[in-house]
Amino acid sequence: GDQQETRTAKVNSWLSSVFGDQPVPHFEVTSRTVELLHQLAQLSEARCGDTALLVEDLKQKASEYEADGAHLRDVLLQGAGLSYTGLSKPASDYLSALVDTAMVLGVRDTSLSSFMPAVNNLTNDLLEAEKSHRRLERELRALRKRLGATLMLRNTLQEDVNKTVKSQAVESAKAEERLLNMDFVTAKAKELGKRRERAQLVSRNMDPSVTHQAIVQLSEDVAALKQEIIPSKKKLEPYMDLSPNPSLAQVKIEEAKRELAALDSQLELNMDFK
């Protein structure tokens, strides 16, 4: 939103002021990195503000010390019965250095016993300042290391997210394919079930005479009828070569023909059923 854009602008401005003429290193702009850099910018601005106030205070104190130094110099020269304009150039420089040193050290007088403790105190302050500087440098390196690790972790997490998205897309496609196959199998099963139901209905309404058992029975009946025809044919064989009484023979022939016709009709009927 607007707050995020404001923080981003502030971070960019702070980075430009920190690196100066050097280009700002490339980094991935995310809400997390902007938040970290914004915190650094706030801390830096706060510290710079404190330093600016300290500088102003030191400038004011310097002007006060210069005034005090000029006053002390006049007092010193008057006490020694000397004139500042009457001193030689080296003596004037030495006197100015002595006064400046005394003002910096804050000593009460220019004796050696006053200068030594003041120098020791100033040395201790310098050591403490250097110690604090080294501590701040360690904290800054640790913070930069953490920031680098955070950026690397962010990149790793982004890669994992991209891989997960691709994997989910593949799994979604596979699941969709499985659903399509399932729908096809379900439709096929329903179709086969309907066919089975129709087949069962047809089998219930089917003529019993066309069943396998009925056809086998008809075949057996045909075979039995063929066996019954053989004796009748043998009975007719002796009469085939004789010259019988035409009227009696005619009667016998007609009877045999009718019997054969009946057997043939029965046989043809049985064959039709088969």
Backbone as numpy.savetxt, mean C-alpha at the origin, in Angstrom:
# Nx Ny Nz CAx CAy CAz Cx Cy Cz
-5.21 22.48 4.18 -6.03 23.66 4.18 -5.17 24.90 4.18
-5.74 26.03 4.62 -5.01 27.30 4.66 -3.86 27.23 5.66
-4.07 26.54 6.80 -3.02 26.43 7.80 -1.82 25.67 7.25
-2.09 24.59 6.49 -1.01 23.81 5.89 -0.23 24.66 4.88
-0.94 25.44 4.07 -0.27 26.29 3.09 0.56 27.36 3.79
0.04 27.94 4.88 0.79 28.95 5.63 2.07 28.37 6.21
1.96 27.18 6.79 3.16 26.53 7.34 4.17 26.22 6.26
3.70 25.74 5.10 4.61 25.43 3.99 5.34 26.68 3.52
4.62 27.80 3.40 5.25 29.05 2.99 6.29 29.50 4.01
5.97 29.37 5.29 6.91 29.76 6.34 8.15 28.89 6.32
7.97 27.57 6.10 9.10 26.65 6.03 9.99 26.99 4.85
9.40 27.26 3.68 10.20 27.61 2.50 10.98 28.89 2.72
10.34 29.88 3.35 11.03 31.13 3.64 12.18 30.93 4.61
11.95 30.12 5.63 13.01 29.85 6.62 14.16 29.09 6.00
13.88 28.08 5.17 14.94 27.31 4.52 15.76 28.21 3.59
15.11 29.11 2.87 15.83 30.02 1.97 16.77 30.92 2.76
16.29 31.40 3.94 17.16 32.26 4.75 18.29 31.47 5.38
18.08 30.20 5.69 19.13 29.38 6.32 20.23 29.04 5.32
19.84 28.59 4.13 20.84 28.14 3.15 21.40 29.30 2.32
20.75 30.44 2.33 21.30 31.60 1.64 21.40 31.38 0.14
22.64 31.56 -0.38 22.86 31.40 -1.82 22.84 29.94 -2.26
23.04 29.01 -1.33 23.04 27.58 -1.68 21.61 27.11 -1.92
21.45 26.15 -2.85 20.10 25.63 -3.10 19.60 24.80 -1.93
18.33 24.87 -1.71 17.71 24.09 -0.63 17.66 22.62 -1.06
18.16 21.69 -0.23 18.09 20.25 -0.60 16.66 19.82 -0.85
16.54 18.90 -1.81 15.20 18.40 -2.14 14.68 17.49 -1.02
13.44 17.64 -0.68 12.79 16.77 0.30 11.33 16.61 -0.08
10.76 15.50 0.35 9.36 15.21 0.02 8.44 16.03 0.93
7.59 16.80 0.32 6.70 17.67 1.08 5.47 16.88 1.51
5.44 16.56 2.80 4.28 15.90 3.39 3.88 16.65 4.65
2.74 16.30 5.17 2.27 16.96 6.39 3.25 16.74 7.55
3.87 15.55 7.60 4.81 15.24 8.68 6.09 16.06 8.56
6.70 16.08 7.33 7.94 16.83 7.14 7.70 18.33 7.33
6.58 18.83 6.83 6.28 20.26 7.01 6.11 20.59 8.49
5.49 19.68 9.25 5.31 19.90 10.68 6.66 19.96 11.39
7.57 19.02 11.08 8.89 19.00 11.71 9.68 20.27 11.36
9.70 20.60 10.07 10.43 21.80 9.65 9.80 23.07 10.22
8.50 23.09 10.37 7.83 24.25 10.97 8.25 24.41 12.42
8.36 23.29 13.14 8.82 23.35 14.53 10.25 23.87 14.59
11.11 23.37 13.66 12.49 23.87 13.61 12.52 25.36 13.31
11.69 25.80 12.39 11.65 27.22 12.04 11.23 28.06 13.25
10.23 27.59 13.99 9.79 28.33 15.17 10.89 28.41 16.22
11.58 27.26 16.46 12.68 27.27 17.43 13.79 28.20 16.97
14.11 28.13 15.67 15.17 28.98 15.14 14.81 30.46 15.26
13.56 30.80 14.91 13.15 32.20 15.02 13.16 32.68 16.47
12.74 31.79 17.37 12.75 32.17 18.79 14.19 32.41 19.26
15.09 31.48 18.86 16.48 31.64 19.26 17.11 32.88 18.61
16.79 33.10 17.34 17.30 34.29 16.66 16.76 35.56 17.32
15.50 35.52 17.73 14.93 36.67 18.44 15.65 36.94 19.75
15.93 35.84 20.50 16.69 36.01 21.75 18.07 36.58 21.48
18.72 36.07 20.40 20.05 36.56 20.06 20.02 38.03 19.65
18.97 38.41 18.89 18.85 39.82 18.49 18.69 40.72 19.71
17.87 40.27 20.67 17.71 41.06 21.90 19.03 41.15 22.65
19.76 40.00 22.69 21.06 40.02 23.37 22.03 40.96 22.67
22.02 40.97 21.34 22.90 41.87 20.58 22.56 43.33 20.87
21.28 43.64 20.86 20.88 45.00 21.17 21.32 45.41 22.58
21.16 44.46 23.51 21.58 44.75 24.89 23.09 44.97 24.96
23.83 44.13 24.21 25.28 44.28 24.21 25.71 45.59 23.56
25.01 45.98 22.49 25.33 47.26 21.87 25.10 48.41 22.84
23.99 48.33 23.56 23.70 49.38 24.53 24.76 49.41 25.63
25.12 48.20 26.09 26.15 48.15 27.13 27.49 48.64 26.59
27.78 48.34 25.29 29.04 48.80 24.71 29.10 50.33 24.69
27.98 50.92 24.30 27.97 52.39 24.30 28.15 52.93 25.72
27.52 52.23 26.69 27.69 52.67 28.08 29.13 52.48 28.53
29.72 51.33 28.12 31.10 51.08 28.51 32.04 52.09 27.86
31.73 52.44 26.61 32.58 53.44 25.96 32.52 54.78 26.70
31.34 55.14 27.10 31.20 56.40 27.87 31.94 56.31 29.19
31.76 55.13 29.88 32.48 54.95 31.15 33.98 54.94 30.92
34.41 54.31 29.80 35.84 54.27 29.50 36.41 55.64 29.25
35.64 56.42 28.49 36.12 57.79 28.25 36.22 58.57 29.55
35.23 58.36 30.42 35.25 59.04 31.71 36.44 58.58 32.55
36.65 57.25 32.63 37.76 56.73 33.41 39.10 57.18 32.84
39.17 57.24 31.53 40.42 57.69 30.90 40.72 59.13 31.30
39.68 59.94 31.27 39.88 61.33 31.69 40.29 61.43 33.15
39.64 60.59 33.97 39.99 60.60 35.39 41.42 60.15 35.59
41.82 59.06 34.83 43.17 58.54 34.95 44.20 59.58 34.50
43.92 60.21 33.43 44.86 61.20 32.92 44.94 62.41 33.87
43.80 62.80 34.39 43.82 63.93 35.32 44.56 63.58 36.61
44.37 62.31 37.07 45.06 61.90 38.29 46.57 61.81 38.09
46.97 61.44 36.88 48.41 61.36 36.61 48.99 62.68 36.15
48.12 63.64 36.02 48.58 64.94 35.58 48.96 64.96 34.11
48.29 64.12 33.32 48.61 64.04 31.91 47.43 64.52 31.08
47.72 64.84 29.85 46.70 65.25 28.90 46.62 64.22 27.78
45.37 63.86 27.37 45.21 62.84 26.32 45.82 63.30 25.01
45.75 64.60 24.78 46.32 65.11 23.53 47.83 65.16 23.58
48.39 65.13 24.79 49.84 65.20 24.91 50.51 63.85 24.88
49.76 62.76 24.86 50.34 61.43 24.84 50.82 61.08 23.45
51.82 60.20 23.40 52.28 59.71 22.11 51.29 58.70 21.57
51.46 58.38 20.29 50.53 57.44 19.66 50.57 56.07 20.33
51.72 55.45 20.58 51.72 54.14 21.29 51.12 54.23 22.67
51.45 55.32 23.40 50.90 55.46 24.75 49.40 55.61 24.71
48.90 56.34 23.73 47.45 56.49 23.59 46.78 55.16 23.26
47.44 54.40 22.38 46.87 53.07 22.03 46.87 52.15 23.23
47.99 52.16 23.99 48.06 51.29 25.17 47.01 51.70 26.19
46.85 53.00 26.34 45.86 53.46 27.30 44.44 53.07 26.87
44.16 53.21 25.59 42.82 52.82 25.10 42.60 51.32 25.27
43.64 50.51 24.98 43.51 49.06 25.15 43.30 48.71 26.60
44.04 49.40 27.50 43.90 49.13 28.93 42.48 49.48 29.39
41.97 50.60 28.93 40.62 51.01 29.33 39.57 50.05 28.77
39.72 49.70 27.49 38.75 48.76 26.89 38.76 47.42 27.60
39.97 46.93 27.90 40.07 45.63 28.59 39.43 45.72 29.97
39.69 46.79 30.66 39.11 46.96 31.99 37.59 47.01 31.91
37.07 47.67 30.87 35.62 47.76 30.73 35.02 46.40 30.38
35.70 45.65 29.50 35.18 44.32 29.13 35.20 43.39 30.32
36.30 43.45 31.09 36.42 42.55 32.23 35.61 43.02 33.43
35.21 44.26 33.42 34.40 44.77 34.53 35.17 44.87 35.83
36.46 45.17 35.76 37.27 45.27 36.98 37.08 46.64 37.63
37.41 46.64 38.91 37.26 47.89 39.64 38.43 48.84 39.39
39.62 48.24 39.14 40.80 49.05 38.85 41.65 48.30 37.84
42.77 48.85 37.50 43.64 48.27 36.47 44.81 47.50 37.07
44.68 47.08 38.31 45.74 46.30 38.92 45.69 44.87 38.42
46.86 44.18 38.53 46.95 42.79 38.07 46.05 41.86 38.88
45.91 42.15 40.16 45.05 41.31 41.01 43.58 41.41 40.61
43.19 42.46 39.94 41.82 42.59 39.45 41.66 41.95 38.08
42.71 42.04 37.25 42.63 41.49 35.90 42.62 39.96 35.90
43.40 39.29 36.75 43.52 37.82 36.71 42.20 37.11 37.01
41.49 37.44 38.10 40.18 36.79 38.31 39.17 37.09 37.20
39.23 38.33 36.68 38.30 38.67 35.61 38.59 37.85 34.36
39.90 37.68 34.05 40.27 36.85 32.88 39.85 35.40 33.10
40.05 34.88 34.32 39.64 33.50 34.62 38.12 33.33 34.47
37.37 34.29 34.96 35.91 34.22 34.83 35.49 34.25 33.36
36.15 35.12 32.61 35.82 35.20 31.18 36.21 33.92 30.46
37.33 33.30 30.88 37.74 32.02 30.29 36.71 30.93 30.60
36.25 30.92 31.83 35.22 29.94 32.21 33.94 30.14 31.40
33.57 31.42 31.22 32.38 31.70 30.41 32.57 31.22 28.98
33.79 31.42 28.46 34.08 30.95 27.09 33.98 29.43 27.00
34.55 28.73 27.99 34.47 27.27 27.99 33.02 26.78 28.07
32.24 27.44 28.93 30.83 27.06 29.03 30.10 27.32 27.72
30.42 28.44 27.08 29.78 28.75 25.79 30.17 27.72 24.73
31.45 27.33 24.71 31.89 26.31 23.74 31.23 24.96 24.04
31.12 24.65 25.34 30.44 23.41 25.72 28.99 23.42 25.27
28.31 24.54 25.50 26.92 24.65 25.06 26.81 24.58 23.54
27.78 25.19 22.86 27.78 25.15 21.40 27.93 23.72 20.89
28.84 22.97 21.51 29.02 21.56 21.10 27.76 20.74 21.39
27.13 21.03 22.53 25.90 20.30 22.85 24.81 20.61 21.82
24.69 21.88 21.45 23.69 22.26 20.45 24.01 21.63 19.10
25.29 21.53 18.76 25.66 20.88 17.50 25.30 19.40 17.52
25.52 18.74 18.66 25.13 17.33 18.76 23.62 17.16 18.62
22.87 18.05 19.27 21.42 17.98 19.16 20.97 18.23 17.72
21.64 19.18 17.05 21.28 19.47 15.67 21.59 18.28 14.76
22.75 17.64 14.96 23.08 16.45 14.15 22.10 15.32 14.40
21.75 15.15 15.70 20.76 14.09 16.02 19.42 14.39 15.38
19.04 15.68 15.40 17.76 16.06 14.80 17.79 15.86 13.29
18.91 16.22 12.65 19.03 15.99 11.21 19.00 14.50 10.90
19.67 13.70 11.75 19.65 12.26 11.54 18.24 11.70 11.66
17.52 12.18 12.69 16.14 11.73 12.86 15.27 12.16 11.69
15.52 13.39 11.21 14.75 13.87 10.06 15.03 13.02 8.82
16.31 12.70 8.60 16.65 11.83 7.46 16.04 10.45 7.59
16.10 9.88 8.82 15.49 8.57 9.04 13.98 8.63 8.83
13.37 9.75 9.27 11.92 9.90 9.08 11.56 9.97 7.61
12.36 10.72 6.83 12.10 10.81 5.40 12.28 9.44 4.72
13.33 8.70 5.11 13.54 7.37 4.54 12.39 6.44 4.90
11.94 6.53 6.17 10.81 5.70 6.60 9.55 6.08 5.83
9.39 7.40 5.59 8.23 7.86 4.80 8.27 7.29 3.39
9.45 7.30 2.76 9.57 6.73 1.42 9.30 5.23 1.43
9.84 4.54 2.46 9.61 3.10 2.55 8.12 2.79 2.72
7.46 3.56 3.61 6.03 3.35 3.82 5.23 3.65 2.56
5.66 4.68 1.80 4.96 5.00 0.56 5.11 3.87 -0.44
6.33 3.29 -0.53 6.53 2.15 -1.42 5.67 0.96 -0.99
5.62 0.72 0.33 4.78 -0.38 0.83 3.31 -0.13 0.50
2.88 1.12 0.63 1.48 1.44 0.31 1.21 1.19 -1.17
2.16 1.61 -2.04 1.98 1.40 -3.48 1.93 -0.10 -3.79
2.83 -0.88 -3.17 2.80 -2.33 -3.39 1.49 -2.93 -2.91
1.01 -2.45 -1.74 -0.24 -2.97 -1.21 -1.42 -2.64 -2.12
-1.40 -1.42 -2.67 -2.49 -1.01 -3.59 -2.47 -1.90 -4.84
-1.25 -2.14 -5.40 -1.16 -3.00 -6.57 -1.61 -4.42 -6.25
-1.16 -4.93 -5.08 -1.57 -6.28 -4.68 -3.08 -6.37 -4.49
-3.67 -5.34 -3.89 -5.12 -5.34 -3.71 -5.84 -5.31 -5.06
-5.27 -4.56 -6.03 -5.89 -4.52 -7.36 -5.85 -5.90 -8.00
-4.69 -6.59 -7.87 -4.58 -7.94 -8.44 -5.55 -8.90 -7.76
-5.60 -8.84 -6.42 -6.51 -9.71 -5.68 -7.96 -9.41 -6.01
-8.27 -8.13 -6.21 -9.64 -7.76 -6.58 -10.01 -8.33 -7.94
-9.04 -8.26 -8.90 -9.30 -8.82 -10.22 -9.51 -10.34 -10.13
-8.66 -11.01 -9.32 -8.83 -12.46 -9.15 -10.17 -12.79 -8.51
-10.55 -12.00 -7.49 -11.83 -12.25 -6.83 -12.99 -12.04 -7.79
-12.87 -11.01 -8.64 -13.93 -10.77 -9.63 -14.02 -11.93 -10.62
-12.85 -12.43 -11.03 -12.84 -13.57 -11.95 -13.47 -14.80 -11.29
-13.14 -15.01 -9.99 -13.75 -16.14 -9.28 -15.26 -15.98 -9.18
-15.72 -14.76 -8.94 -17.17 -14.53 -8.86 -17.85 -14.82 -10.20
-17.18 -14.40 -11.31 -17.75 -14.68 -12.62 -17.82 -16.18 -12.87
-16.73 -16.89 -12.51 -16.73 -18.35 -12.67 -17.81 -18.99 -11.81
-17.97 -18.45 -10.59 -18.99 -18.99 -9.70 -20.38 -18.77 -10.28
-20.60 -17.56 -10.83 -21.90 -17.29 -11.44 -22.16 -18.23 -12.61
-21.10 -18.49 -13.43 -21.27 -19.40 -14.56 -21.58 -20.81 -14.08
-20.83 -21.28 -13.07 -21.07 -22.63 -12.55 -22.47 -22.74 -11.94
-22.87 -21.68 -11.22 -24.21 -21.70 -10.61 -25.30 -21.77 -11.69
-25.14 -20.95 -12.75 -26.12 -20.99 -13.84 -26.14 -22.34 -14.53
-24.94 -22.92 -14.73 -24.85 -24.24 -15.36 -25.51 -25.29 -14.48
-25.28 -25.20 -13.17 -25.89 -26.17 -12.26 -27.42 -26.07 -12.29
-27.92 -24.81 -12.34 -29.37 -24.64 -12.42 -29.92 -25.24 -13.72
-29.18 -25.00 -14.83 -29.64 -25.55 -16.12 -29.66 -27.07 -16.09
-28.58 -27.67 -15.53 -28.52 -29.14 -15.45 -29.62 -29.67 -14.54
-29.91 -28.92 -13.46 -30.99 -29.35 -12.56 -32.33 -29.34 -13.27
-32.55 -28.29 -14.08 -33.81 -28.23 -14.82 -33.90 -29.37 -15.84
-32.75 -29.64 -16.51 -32.75 -30.77 -17.46 -33.06 -32.08 -16.75
-32.49 -32.24 -15.56 -32.73 -33.47 -14.81 -34.22 -33.58 -14.43
-34.79 -32.44 -14.00 -36.20 -32.48 -13.66 -37.07 -32.83 -14.87
-36.72 -32.24 -16.05 -37.48 -32.58 -17.25 -37.32 -34.05 -17.61
-36.08 -34.56 -17.46 -35.86 -35.98 -17.77 -36.65 -36.88 -16.84
-36.71 -36.47 -15.54 -37.49 -37.27 -14.60 -38.98 -37.25 -14.95
-39.48 -36.05 -15.37 -40.88 -35.97 -15.76 -41.15 -36.83 -16.99
-40.22 -36.79 -17.97 -40.41 -37.62 -19.17 -40.38 -39.09 -18.82
-39.45 -39.45 -17.90 -39.35 -40.87 -17.54 -40.60 -41.35 -16.81
-41.21 -40.43 -16.04 -42.44 -40.84 -15.35 -43.59 -41.06 -16.33
-43.64 -40.26 -17.41 -44.73 -40.36 -18.39 -44.41 -41.28 -19.57
-43.30 -41.98 -19.56 -42.88 -42.81 -20.69 -43.70 -44.10 -20.76
-43.96 -44.54 -21.98 -44.72 -45.78 -22.21 -43.91 -46.96 -21.68
-44.50 -47.79 -20.82 -43.75 -48.93 -20.27 -43.27 -49.90 -21.36
-43.93 -49.91 -22.54 -43.55 -50.89 -23.57 -42.21 -50.59 -24.21
-41.64 -49.36 -24.02 -40.35 -49.03 -24.65 -39.20 -49.14 -23.66
-39.48 -49.69 -22.49 -38.39 -49.86 -21.54 -37.52 -51.03 -21.96
-36.35 -51.07 -21.41 -35.40 -52.13 -21.75 -35.94 -53.50 -21.37
-36.56 -53.58 -20.21 -37.10 -54.86 -19.76 -38.20 -55.36 -20.70
-39.05 -54.41 -21.15 -40.14 -54.81 -22.06 -39.59 -55.28 -23.39
-38.54 -54.62 -23.89 -37.94 -55.03 -25.18 -37.30 -56.41 -25.06
-36.63 -56.67 -23.93 -36.03 -58.00 -23.73 -37.12 -59.08 -23.71
-38.24 -58.77 -23.05 -39.34 -59.74 -22.99 -39.91 -60.03 -24.37
-40.04 -58.96 -25.20 -40.54 -59.15 -26.57 -39.58 -59.98 -27.40
-38.29 -59.78 -27.21 -37.32 -60.58 -27.96 -37.43 -62.05 -27.61
-37.63 -62.31 -26.31 -37.80 -63.71 -25.89 -39.08 -64.32 -26.49
-40.17 -63.51 -26.54 -41.42 -64.01 -27.13 -41.25 -64.31 -28.62
-40.51 -63.45 -29.33 -40.27 -63.69 -30.77 -39.51 -64.99 -30.98
-38.48 -65.20 -30.12 -37.70 -66.45 -30.25 -38.59 -67.66 -30.01
-39.51 -67.57 -29.02 -40.40 -68.70 -28.73 -41.35 -68.96 -29.90
-41.86 -67.89 -30.53 -42.77 -68.05 -31.67 -42.05 -68.68 -32.86
-40.78 -68.32 -33.06 -40.01 -68.94 -34.14 -39.85 -70.44 -33.91
-39.65 -70.79 -32.64 -39.56 -72.23 -32.34 -40.89 -72.93 -32.59
-42.01 -72.23 -32.32 -43.32 -72.86 -32.55 -43.61 -73.01 -34.05
-43.04 -72.15 -34.89 -43.28 -72.25 -36.34 -42.59 -73.46 -36.94
-41.46 -73.88 -36.38 -40.67 -74.98 -36.97 -41.50 -76.27 -37.09
-42.22 -76.71 -36.02 -43.01 -77.95 -36.19 -44.09 -77.82 -37.27
-44.71 -76.64 -37.38 -45.75 -76.44 -38.40 -45.16 -76.55 -39.79
-43.97 -76.02 -39.96 -43.32 -76.11 -41.27 -42.97 -77.55 -41.60
-42.52 -78.30 -40.59 -42.18 -79.71 -40.82 -43.43 -80.53 -41.19
-44.58 -80.15 -40.59 -45.82 -80.86 -40.94 -46.22 -80.61 -42.39
-45.90 -79.43 -42.89 -46.26 -79.10 -44.27 -45.31 -79.70 -45.30
-44.12 -80.06 -44.89 -43.13 -80.54 -45.85 -43.60 -81.82 -46.58
-44.23 -82.85 -45.93 -44.64 -84.05 -46.68 -45.71 -83.76 -47.74
-46.46 -82.71 -47.49 -47.53 -82.40 -48.43 -47.05 -81.57 -49.62
-45.88 -81.09 -49.54 -45.42 -80.21 -50.60 -45.14 -80.98 -51.89
-44.67 -82.24 -51.75 -44.29 -83.01 -52.94 -45.44 -83.93 -53.43
-46.57 -84.01 -52.75 -47.69 -84.89 -53.16 -48.67 -84.16 -54.05
-49.48 -84.98 -54.66 -50.60 -84.41 -55.45 -51.88 -84.76 -54.70
-52.19 -84.01 -53.72 -53.35 -84.36 -52.88 -54.65 -84.05 -53.59
-55.67 -84.46 -52.88 -57.01 -84.13 -53.36 -57.09 -82.61 -53.44
-57.46 -82.16 -54.60 -57.43 -80.68 -54.74 -58.28 -79.98 -53.72
-59.43 -80.48 -53.43 -60.30 -79.77 -52.47 -59.74 -79.85 -51.08
-59.28 -81.08 -50.69 -58.72 -81.23 -49.35 -57.41 -80.47 -49.23
-56.62 -80.60 -50.29 -55.35 -79.87 -50.28 -55.57 -78.36 -50.21
-56.58 -77.95 -50.91 -56.89 -76.51 -50.89 -57.25 -76.07 -49.48
-58.05 -76.95 -48.80 -58.44 -76.60 -47.42 -57.22 -76.54 -46.52
-56.36 -77.60 -46.65 -55.16 -77.66 -45.81 -54.23 -76.47 -46.10
-54.13 -76.17 -47.39 -53.26 -75.04 -47.77 -53.78 -73.74 -47.20
-55.10 -73.55 -47.28 -55.68 -72.33 -46.74 -55.48 -72.23 -45.24
-55.65 -73.39 -44.56 -55.43 -73.37 -43.11 -53.98 -73.05 -42.78
-53.09 -73.68 -43.55 -51.66 -73.43 -43.30 -51.30 -71.97 -43.58
-51.87 -71.46 -44.67 -51.61 -70.05 -45.00 -52.10 -69.12 -43.91
-53.36 -69.45 -43.40 -53.87 -68.58 -42.33 -52.99 -68.66 -41.08
-52.59 -69.92 -40.79 -51.73 -70.08 -39.60 -50.40 -69.34 -39.78
-49.82 -69.48 -40.98 -48.55 -68.76 -41.26 -48.74 -67.24 -41.24
-49.90 -66.83 -41.82 -50.17 -65.38 -41.83 -50.31 -64.84 -40.41
-50.98 -65.65 -39.56 -51.14 -65.22 -38.16 -49.80 -65.16 -37.45
-48.98 -66.21 -37.72 -47.65 -66.20 -37.08 -46.78 -65.05 -37.60
-46.88 -64.82 -38.94 -46.09 -63.70 -39.50 -46.55 -62.35 -38.93
-47.85 -62.21 -38.78 -48.36 -60.95 -38.21 -47.88 -60.75 -36.78
-47.93 -61.87 -36.00 -47.45 -61.80 -34.62 -45.97 -61.47 -34.57
-45.23 -62.09 -35.51 -43.78 -61.85 -35.55 -43.47 -60.40 -35.93
-44.19 -59.91 -36.98 -43.97 -58.52 -37.38 -44.32 -57.54 -36.27
-45.41 -57.85 -35.52 -45.80 -56.99 -34.40 -44.72 -56.96 -33.34
-44.21 -58.17 -33.05 -43.15 -58.23 -32.05 -41.90 -57.49 -32.53
-41.59 -57.59 -33.79 -40.41 -56.90 -34.34 -40.59 -55.38 -34.30
-41.86 -54.95 -34.57 -42.10 -53.52 -34.48 -41.88 -52.98 -33.08
-42.30 -53.73 -32.08 -42.07 -53.30 -30.70 -40.60 -53.29 -30.37
-39.88 -54.25 -30.92 -38.44 -54.30 -30.68 -37.76 -53.12 -31.32
